[in-house]
Amino acid sequence: MGAIAAFRAAFPKTKENVQLLLKTIHADSQPKYFNAIREAIGDDDRIVLIDCPVSRAEICWLIQNSDAYLSLHRSEGFGRPIAEAMLLGTPVIGTGWSGCADFLNEDTGFPIAYTLRPLEPGEYPFAAGEWAEPDIGHAADVMRRIYAQGGADQRITSQARETVTRLFSRQSICTKLVERLRTIGEFVTSDENLDRLGLAAEKHDRRHGASSIVLPVADNPQLMLSDSRTVVLTFK
């Protein structure tokens, strides 16, 4: 709804050579909200609503061939679509809040101002805390500016692609995983922690140069990290 409001504020109906594409899926499972979106669109044929499965290639094509990717979210997890748009060279206009704030900034895109508010009961399953209400006027201003300039500054899209590649490449993520697993291993196998968990034999093995130890997960609920009955820690 925020995207529709910002688009309308940026481009009154007299402006014809602009388009807002909204992609949804399984709208039949939430008819109340889908009907609200359709009502908000009304007779504005510049706003196109697609509610059906599309292939991965089609989604990437749509993002890459858009003048901007708009995400006026109230909250976000990692922000995968935002990161993908950056990787594809499409400028991102998005709420400067939640997970994407780790990589969406004024050097890599167009973060939109927001106001935090408490999450109301029943607004979102199992949710608590705060939501961000994006500033619709700010988003409209950014959209108008990009349109008037004939597109976003190439320095921003280039920096966005470089940032996403550097932070989230396979090599970068693997390196972070190895570092995190090493930290966990050092904590779990410390003398103090093995004593606390009652793993005297494993402590003996570790202190006498074992290259790895097997922790009996099933006997230690504090180590129950998966469905496996044991965790093998290898030292290098």
C-alpha positions in Angstrom: 0.0 0.0 0.0 2.9 2.3 0.7 4.3 1.7 -2.8 1.0 2.7 -4.3 0.7 5.8 -2.2 4.3 6.9 -3.0 3.8 6.2 -6.7 0.6 8.3 -6.8 2.3 11.1 -4.8 5.3 11.1 -7.2 3.3 10.9 -10.4 -0.2 12.2 -10.6 -2.5 10.6 -13.1 -1.7 13.1 -15.8 1.8 11.5 -16.0 1.4 8.6 -18.4 4.9 7.3 -19.2 5.5 5.7 -15.8 4.5 2.4 -14.4 4.4 0.6 -11.1 4.6 -3.2 -11.2 3.4 -5.1 -8.1 4.2 -8.8 -7.8 2.2 -11.0 -5.4 1.5 -14.7 -5.1 -1.3 -16.8 -3.5 -3.6 -13.8 -3.1 -6.5 -16.1 -2.8 -5.3 -17.1 0.7 -5.6 -13.5 1.8 -8.6 -12.1 0.0 -9.1 -9.2 2.4 -5.7 -7.7 1.8 -5.7 -8.5 -1.9 -9.0 -6.7 -2.4 -7.6 -3.7 -0.4 -4.7 -3.5 -2.9 -7.0 -3.8 -5.9 -9.3 -1.1 -4.4 -6.2 1.2 -3.8 -5.2 0.7 -7.5 -8.7 1.5 -8.7 -8.8 2.5 -12.3 -5.1 3.6 -12.5 -4.0 1.4 -15.4 -0.4 2.6 -14.9 -0.2 0.2 -11.9 0.1 -3.5 -13.0 -0.6 -6.3 -10.5 0.8 -9.7 -11.2 -0.5 -12.5 -8.9 0.9 -15.8 -10.2 4.0 -18.0 -10.0 6.8 -16.8 -12.3 10.1 -18.4 -12.9 13.4 -17.4 -11.3 14.6 -16.1 -14.7 11.5 -14.0 -15.2 11.8 -12.4 -11.7 15.4 -11.5 -12.4 14.5 -10.1 -15.8 11.8 -7.9 -14.3 14.1 -6.6 -11.6 17.0 -6.0 -14.0 14.8 -4.2 -16.6 13.1 -1.9 -14.0 14.3 1.7 -13.5 14.2 1.1 -9.7 13.3 -1.5 -7.1 10.9 -0.2 -4.5 10.6 -1.7 -1.1 8.7 0.4 1.4 8.7 -2.3 4.0 7.8 -2.0 7.7 10.3 -4.7 8.6 12.6 -7.0 6.7 14.7 -10.1 7.4 17.9 -10.2 5.5 16.5 -8.3 2.5 17.3 -10.8 -0.2 15.3 -9.1 -3.0 17.0 -5.8 -2.2 20.4 -7.4 -2.4 19.5 -9.2 -5.6 18.3 -5.9 -7.2 21.7 -4.3 -6.3 23.6 -7.3 -7.7 21.6 -6.9 -10.9 22.4 -3.2 -11.2 18.9 -1.9 -10.4 18.8 1.1 -8.0 17.0 0.4 -4.7 14.5 2.7 -3.0 13.8 1.1 0.4 13.0 1.8 4.0 16.2 2.4 5.8 15.3 0.0 8.6 15.8 -3.7 9.5 18.1 -6.2 7.9 18.8 -4.3 4.7 20.2 -1.4 6.7 23.4 -3.4 6.9 24.0 -2.7 3.2 21.5 -0.2 2.0 22.8 3.3 2.6 23.2 6.6 0.7 26.3 5.2 -1.1 24.5 2.1 -2.3 21.0 3.2 -2.8 18.2 5.4 -1.6 17.2 4.6 2.0 13.9 6.2 2.9 13.2 7.9 6.2 10.8 6.2 8.7 9.1 6.5 12.0 9.1 3.6 14.4 5.9 2.5 16.1 5.0 -0.5 18.3 3.6 -3.5 16.6 0.0 -4.0 17.3 -1.5 -7.3 18.5 -2.5 -9.5 15.6 -0.7 -7.4 13.0 1.8 -10.1 12.2 2.1 -13.8 13.3 4.4 -14.3 16.4 5.7 -10.7 16.0 6.7 -8.3 18.7 8.7 -5.1 19.0 8.6 -2.2 16.5 7.7 -1.6 12.9 8.9 1.2 10.7 6.4 3.4 8.9 8.2 4.7 5.8 8.0 8.3 4.9 5.8 8.3 1.8 6.6 11.9 0.9 10.3 11.2 1.0 9.9 8.1 -1.2 7.9 10.1 -3.7 10.6 12.8 -3.8 13.3 10.2 -4.5 11.2 8.6 -7.3 10.6 12.0 -8.9 14.3 12.8 -8.8 15.4 9.6 -10.3 12.8 10.0 -13.1 13.8 13.6 -13.8 17.5 12.6 -14.0 16.7 9.8 -16.4 17.9 7.2 -13.9 20.1 6.8 -10.8 23.7 7.8 -10.6 25.8 5.0 -12.0 28.2 5.4 -9.1 25.5 4.3 -6.7 24.5 1.2 -8.6 28.2 0.3 -9.1 28.9 0.7 -5.4 25.8 -1.3 -4.6 26.9 -4.2 -6.7 30.4 -4.1 -5.3 29.1 -4.0 -1.7 26.7 -7.0 -2.1 29.4 -9.0 -3.9 32.0 -8.3 -1.2 29.7 -9.0 1.7 27.6 -11.9 0.4 29.7 -13.8 -2.1 30.1 -17.6 -1.5 33.7 -17.1 -0.4 32.8 -14.3 2.0 29.9 -16.3 3.6 32.1 -19.5 3.8 34.8 -17.5 5.6 32.3 -16.1 8.1 30.8 -19.6 8.7 34.2 -21.1 9.4 35.1 -18.3 11.8 31.8 -18.7 13.6 32.1 -22.5 13.9 35.6 -22.1 15.2 34.4 -19.7 17.9 31.6 -22.1 18.9 34.0 -25.0 19.0 36.4 -23.1 21.2 33.6 -22.3 23.6 31.9 -25.7 23.7 35.2 -27.5 24.2 36.7 -25.2 26.9 37.5 -26.9 30.1 35.0 -24.8 32.0 32.1 -25.7 29.6 33.0 -29.4 29.4 33.0 -29.5 33.2 29.6 -27.7 33.3 28.2 -30.3 30.9 29.6 -33.2 32.8 31.9 -34.4 29.9 35.0 -35.4 31.8 36.1 -38.0 29.3 35.8 -35.5 26.4 37.8 -33.0 28.5 40.5 -35.7 28.9 40.6 -36.4 25.2 40.8 -32.7 24.3 43.6 -32.0 26.8 45.6 -35.0 25.5 45.8 -33.8 22.0 42.9 -35.4 20.3 42.3 -34.1 16.8 38.5 -34.3 17.4 36.0 -35.2 20.1 32.4 -36.5 19.9 29.9 -34.7 22.0 26.8 -36.9 22.9 24.1 -34.4 22.1 21.2 -36.7 23.1 22.5 -36.7 26.7 23.0 -32.9 26.8 19.9 -30.9 25.9 22.0 -27.7 26.0 23.9 -29.0 22.9 20.7 -30.0 21.1 21.3 -28.0 17.9 19.9 -30.5 15.4 18.3 -33.9 15.0 21.7 -35.6 15.2 22.6 -37.6 18.3 26.2 -36.4 18.3 28.3 -33.4 17.3 31.8 -34.0 16.1 34.3 -31.2 16.6 37.6 -31.3 14.8 40.6 -29.2 15.7 43.2 -27.9 13.3 
